[in-house]
Amino acid sequence: MKIVLTGSIAYDYLMHFPGQFEENILPELLDRISLSFLVDSMARKRGGIAANIAYTLALLGEKPKILAAAGMDFQEYRDWLDSHGVDTSAIHIFEDTYTSSFFATTDDSNAQIASFYPGAMDQSTQLSLHDLDEKPDLVFISPSDPAAMNKFIDECLELNIPYFYDPSQQIVRFSSEELKHGILNCAALFSNDYEFGLISEKTALAREDLLKSAQFVVTTRGEDGVDITTIQETIHVPSVPPDINFDPTGIGDAFRAGFLKGYLNQLSLERCAQIGALAATYCLEADSPQGHKFDIPSFISRFRKYYDDHGELDSWQ
């Protein structure tokens, strides 16, 4: 199956606060909150949701294509993605601006405060699925410019391409009707448990409503694992314990990549989630969203420590 990933490409500025945010927040003064956290480290890393998913999918042996916008500073990043097997031919460079930037500070409990500068991502509405050299079998729509996300949804419907929908960080930017439009036409919905609560509140859609159109709903729950809900059942898959807990940035993207690897190879939803859970753990053990490395034999070997795979993954080698 050929997959196209839409979403952000960004440079991540990752910082660590030696303490806990919650100890410095006064609930009774939230209307006047004014905080500055002195961090003890900072690193500039490659990131962005579409690029993060693509990187891990490429490690798993796929060649995903990214449809996204980047800026004048992207060439080194493009070379990196190309060298790892990602198809960057549909990434459009806007020479008058910079690639998006993500600024995240993580505390000792893995709580995170972040902000995002869109940069070239603001031009994503100039991109189109109609311009691809061949029609994909699946499109994964993840956060980018909200208008571009809506455009990709409409183009998927026009071209009769199934899409998986992951509105996550942009939920608050969509109107209720826009959010419903994306959800009620998708083949699958991805979110974390907090985001699912926002979706439910904003749209008044129950999980049963979502499943009238979506084949399944994927809800990640951090260290508590993931639930995959279909019209028949809810499947729970626990997280894989990390050898070292380094940085949580990008673990949701790595999970999605692992899940997609299983889906593209027509494995069961439970198996897809298990592959995703292990991919997320590899990311958690690394210093950045694209800092983890593995080859397929080592991934399969580690997978078999936690799951009985019935030889399903042998075909990857």
VEXDREN-2710 file (C-alpha; in Angstrom, 1 decimal):
% VEXDREN-2710
k/r/px/py/pz
1/MET/0.0/0.0/0.0
2/LYS/1.2/3.5/-0.8
3/ILE/0.8/6.1/2.0
4/VAL/1.0/9.9/2.0
5/LEU/1.6/11.7/5.2
6/THR/0.4/15.3/5.5
7/GLY/1.3/17.4/8.5
8/SER/4.1/19.5/10.0
9/ILE/7.8/19.5/9.4
10/ALA/9.6/21.4/12.2
11/TYR/12.8/21.9/14.1
12/ASP/12.3/21.0/17.7
13/TYR/13.9/23.1/20.5
14/LEU/13.7/20.7/23.5
15/MET/14.4/21.9/27.0
16/HIS/14.3/20.3/30.4
17/PHE/13.1/21.9/33.6
18/PRO/14.6/20.3/36.8
19/GLY/11.4/20.1/38.8
20/GLN/7.7/19.9/38.4
21/PHE/5.5/22.5/36.7
22/GLU/2.6/21.7/39.0
23/GLU/4.6/22.9/42.1
24/ASN/4.8/26.3/40.6
25/ILE/1.3/26.9/39.5
26/LEU/-1.3/28.6/41.8
27/PRO/-4.8/27.4/40.8
28/GLU/-6.4/30.4/42.4
29/LEU/-4.4/32.8/40.2
30/LEU/-4.7/31.1/36.8
31/ASP/-6.4/34.2/35.4
32/ARG/-3.1/36.1/36.0
33/ILE/-0.6/33.3/35.3
34/SER/2.9/34.6/34.5
35/LEU/5.6/32.0/34.7
36/SER/9.2/31.6/33.5
37/PHE/11.0/28.3/34.0
38/LEU/14.8/28.2/34.1
39/VAL/15.8/25.2/32.1
40/ASP/19.1/23.3/32.5
41/SER/19.4/22.0/28.9
42/MET/18.4/22.8/25.4
43/ALA/18.9/20.9/22.1
44/ARG/17.8/21.6/18.5
45/LYS/16.4/18.5/16.9
46/ARG/14.5/17.5/13.8
47/GLY/10.7/17.1/14.3
48/GLY/7.3/17.8/13.0
49/ILE/4.5/15.2/13.1
50/ALA/4.5/14.2/9.5
51/ALA/8.3/13.9/9.4
52/ASN/8.5/12.1/12.7
53/ILE/5.9/9.5/11.5
54/ALA/7.8/9.1/8.2
55/TYR/11.1/8.6/9.9
56/THR/10.0/5.7/12.0
57/LEU/8.0/4.2/9.2
58/ALA/11.1/4.2/7.1
59/LEU/13.1/2.5/9.9
60/LEU/10.4/-0.2/9.7
61/GLY/11.0/-0.7/6.0
62/GLU/8.3/1.4/4.4
63/LYS/8.9/4.4/2.0
64/PRO/6.3/6.9/3.1
65/LYS/5.8/10.1/1.0
66/ILE/5.4/13.5/2.9
67/LEU/3.2/16.2/1.5
68/ALA/4.1/19.2/3.5
69/ALA/5.7/22.7/3.5
70/ALA/9.2/23.6/4.6
71/GLY/11.4/26.7/4.5
72/MET/14.7/28.0/3.3
73/ASP/16.6/26.2/6.0
74/PHE/15.3/22.7/5.1
75/GLN/18.0/21.3/2.8
76/GLU/20.0/19.5/5.6
77/TYR/16.8/18.1/7.0
78/ARG/15.7/16.9/3.5
79/ASP/19.1/15.1/3.1
80/TRP/18.6/13.4/6.4
81/LEU/15.1/12.1/5.5
82/ASP/16.2/11.0/2.0
83/SER/19.1/9.1/3.5
84/HIS/16.7/7.2/5.8
85/GLY/14.4/6.1/3.0
86/VAL/11.6/8.8/3.2
87/ASP/10.2/10.1/-0.1
88/THR/10.5/13.9/0.1
89/SER/9.6/14.6/-3.5
90/ALA/6.2/16.2/-2.5
91/ILE/7.7/18.5/0.1
92/HIS/7.4/22.1/-1.2
93/ILE/10.1/24.6/-0.2
94/PHE/9.1/28.3/0.5
95/GLU/12.3/30.3/0.2
96/ASP/10.9/33.4/1.8
97/THR/10.4/31.9/5.3
98/TYR/11.8/29.4/7.8
99/THR/10.7/25.8/8.5
100/SER/8.3/25.6/11.5
101/SER/9.7/25.6/15.0
102/PHE/8.4/23.7/18.1
103/PHE/9.6/24.9/21.5
104/ALA/9.0/22.3/24.3
105/THR/10.0/22.3/28.0
106/THR/9.6/18.9/29.8
107/ASP/9.7/18.6/33.6
108/ASP/10.9/15.7/35.8
109/SER/7.4/14.1/35.7
110/ASN/7.3/14.2/31.8
111/ALA/4.7/17.0/31.9
112/GLN/5.3/19.3/29.0
113/ILE/4.7/23.0/28.1
114/ALA/5.1/23.8/24.4
115/SER/4.6/26.5/21.8
116/PHE/4.7/26.3/18.0
117/TYR/5.8/28.8/15.3
118/PRO/4.2/27.8/12.0
119/GLY/6.7/29.4/9.5
120/ALA/6.4/27.7/6.1
121/MET/3.5/25.6/7.4
122/ASP/1.2/28.7/6.9
123/GLN/1.6/28.1/3.2
124/SER/0.3/24.5/3.3
125/THR/-2.9/25.5/1.6
126/GLN/-0.9/25.8/-1.6
127/LEU/-0.3/22.1/-1.6
128/SER/-2.7/19.6/-3.1
129/LEU/-3.2/15.8/-3.4
130/HIS/-4.1/16.5/-7.0
131/ASP/-0.5/17.3/-7.7
132/LEU/0.9/14.0/-6.6
133/ASP/2.6/11.9/-9.3
134/GLU/0.4/8.9/-8.3
135/LYS/-2.7/8.3/-6.2
136/PRO/-2.0/6.9/-2.8
137/ASP/-4.0/4.1/-1.2
138/LEU/-4.2/5.9/2.1
139/VAL/-3.6/9.5/3.4
140/PHE/-2.7/10.2/7.0
141/ILE/-3.9/13.7/7.9
142/SER/-2.1/15.1/10.9
143/PRO/-1.8/18.6/12.3
144/SER/-0.6/21.4/10.0
145/ASP/-2.4/24.6/9.0
146/PRO/-6.1/24.0/9.8
147/ALA/-7.3/25.3/6.4
148/ALA/-4.9/22.9/4.7
149/MET/-6.1/20.0/6.8
150/ASN/-9.7/20.8/5.7
151/LYS/-8.5/21.0/2.1
152/PHE/-6.9/17.6/2.3
153/ILE/-10.0/16.1/3.7
154/ASP/-12.1/17.5/0.9
155/GLU/-9.5/16.3/-1.7
156/CYS/-9.5/12.8/-0.2
157/LEU/-13.3/12.7/-0.6
158/GLU/-13.1/14.0/-4.2
159/LEU/-10.5/11.5/-5.1
160/ASN/-12.1/8.6/-3.2
161/ILE/-8.9/8.1/-1.1
162/PRO/-9.5/6.8/2.5
163/TYR/-7.8/8.9/5.2
164/PHE/-6.9/8.5/8.8
165/TYR/-7.5/11.7/10.8
166/ASP/-5.4/13.0/13.7
167/PRO/-6.5/16.5/14.5
168/SER/-4.8/16.6/17.9
169/GLN/-3.1/20.0/18.5
170/GLN/-5.4/21.7/16.1
171/ILE/-8.7/20.6/17.8
172/VAL/-9.0/24.0/19.5
173/ARG/-8.6/25.8/16.1
174/PHE/-11.4/24.0/14.4
175/SER/-15.1/24.9/14.6
176/SER/-17.4/22.2/15.8
177/GLU/-18.7/21.7/12.2
178/GLU/-15.2/21.5/10.7
179/LEU/-14.2/18.9/13.3
180/LYS/-17.3/16.9/12.7
181/HIS/-16.7/17.0/8.9
182/GLY/-13.2/15.5/9.3
183/ILE/-14.2/12.9/11.9
184/LEU/-17.4/11.7/10.3
185/ASN/-15.7/11.0/6.9
186/CYS/-12.5/9.4/8.1
187/ALA/-11.6/5.7/8.0
188/ALA/-10.0/6.0/11.5
189/LEU/-9.6/8.6/14.2
190/PHE/-6.4/9.0/16.2
191/SER/-6.0/11.0/19.5
192/ASN/-4.8/10.7/23.0
193/ASP/-7.3/10.4/25.9
194/TYR/-7.2/14.2/26.7
195/GLU/-7.7/15.1/23.1
196/PHE/-10.6/12.6/22.8
197/GLY/-12.2/14.4/25.7
198/LEU/-11.9/17.8/23.8
199/ILE/-13.3/16.2/20.7
200/SER/-16.3/14.8/22.6
201/GLU/-16.9/18.2/24.3
202/LYS/-16.6/20.2/21.2
203/THR/-18.6/18.0/18.8
204/ALA/-21.0/16.3/21.3
205/LEU/-20.2/13.1/19.4
206/ALA/-20.2/9.8/21.3
207/ARG/-17.8/7.0/20.5
208/GLU/-20.7/5.2/18.9
209/ASP/-21.3/8.1/16.6
210/LEU/-17.7/8.1/15.4
211/LEU/-17.9/4.4/14.6
212/LYS/-20.8/4.9/12.2
213/SER/-18.2/5.9/9.6
214/ALA/-14.8/5.2/11.0
215/GLN/-13.5/1.6/11.0
216/PHE/-11.9/2.1/14.3
217/VAL/-10.9/4.8/16.9
218/VAL/-7.4/4.7/18.4
219/THR/-7.0/6.4/21.8
220/THR/-3.5/6.5/23.3
221/ARG/-3.2/6.7/27.1
222/GLY/0.5/7.3/27.7
223/GLU/2.1/4.8/30.1
224/ASP/-1.4/3.2/30.4
225/GLY/-1.2/1.9/26.8
226/VAL/-3.7/2.3/24.0
227/ASP/-7.4/1.4/23.3
228/ILE/-8.6/0.5/19.8
229/THR/-12.4/0.6/19.6
230/THR/-14.4/-0.9/16.8
231/ILE/-18.2/-1.3/16.5
232/GLN/-17.8/-4.8/18.0
233/GLU/-15.2/-4.4/20.7
234/THR/-12.5/-2.4/22.5
235/ILE/-9.0/-3.8/22.4
236/HIS/-6.5/-2.7/25.1
237/VAL/-2.8/-2.9/24.4
238/PRO/-0.4/-2.0/27.3
239/SER/2.7/0.1/26.8
240/VAL/6.1/-1.5/26.5
241/PRO/8.4/-0.6/29.5
242/PRO/11.4/1.5/28.4
243/ASP/14.9/0.6/29.4
244/ILE/15.5/4.3/30.1
245/ASN/13.0/7.1/30.2
246/PHE/14.6/9.9/28.3
247/ASP/12.2/12.3/26.5
248/PRO/8.5/11.8/25.6
249/THR/8.6/14.2/22.7
250/GLY/7.4/12.4/19.5
251/ILE/6.3/9.2/21.1
252/GLY/2.8/9.6/19.8
253/ASP/4.2/10.0/16.3
254/ALA/6.3/6.9/16.7
255/PHE/3.3/5.0/17.9
256/ARG/1.4/6.1/14.8
257/ALA/4.2/4.9/12.5
258/GLY/4.3/1.5/14.1
259/PHE/0.6/1.2/13.9
260/LEU/0.6/2.2/10.3
261/LYS/3.4/-0.4/9.5
262/GLY/1.1/-3.1/10.8
263/TYR/-1.9/-1.7/9.0
264/LEU/-0.1/-1.4/5.6
265/ASN/0.9/-5.1/6.0
266/GLN/-2.7/-6.0/6.8
267/LEU/-2.1/-7.2/10.3
268/SER/-4.8/-7.2/13.0
269/LEU/-5.6/-4.0/14.9
270/GLU/-4.2/-5.5/18.1
271/ARG/-1.0/-6.4/16.3
272/CYS/-0.8/-2.9/14.8
273/ALA/-1.1/-1.4/18.3
274/GLN/1.5/-3.7/19.7
275/ILE/4.0/-2.6/16.9
276/GLY/3.1/1.0/17.7
277/ALA/3.6/0.5/21.4
278/LEU/7.1/-0.8/20.9
279/ALA/8.0/1.9/18.3
280/ALA/6.9/4.5/20.9
281/THR/9.1/3.0/23.5
282/TYR/12.1/3.2/21.2
283/CYS/11.4/6.9/20.8
284/LEU/10.9/7.4/24.6
285/GLU/14.4/6.0/25.1
286/ALA/16.0/8.5/22.7
287/ASP/16.8/12.2/23.0
288/SER/14.5/13.4/20.3
289/PRO/11.6/12.4/18.0
290/GLN/14.1/11.1/15.4
291/GLY/16.9/10.1/17.7
292/HIS/16.0/6.4/17.9
293/LYS/17.6/3.8/15.7
294/PHE/16.9/0.2/15.1
295/ASP/17.0/-2.4/12.3
296/ILE/14.1/-4.7/11.6
297/PRO/15.7/-7.9/13.0
298/SER/16.4/-6.2/16.3
299/PHE/12.9/-4.7/16.4
300/ILE/11.4/-8.1/15.8
301/SER/13.6/-9.7/18.4
302/ARG/12.6/-7.2/21.0
303/PHE/8.9/-7.4/19.9
304/ARG/9.0/-11.2/20.6
305/LYS/10.0/-10.6/24.2
306/TYR/6.6/-9.0/24.9
307/TYR/4.3/-10.6/22.3
308/ASP/3.8/-13.9/20.5
309/ASP/3.8/-12.8/16.9
310/HIS/3.0/-16.2/15.3
311/GLY/5.7/-15.4/12.7
312/GLU/3.7/-12.5/11.2
313/LEU/6.7/-10.2/11.2
314/ASP/9.0/-12.6/9.5
315/SER/8.0/-11.2/6.1
316/TRP/9.5/-7.8/7.0
317/GLN/13.0/-9.1/6.9
END
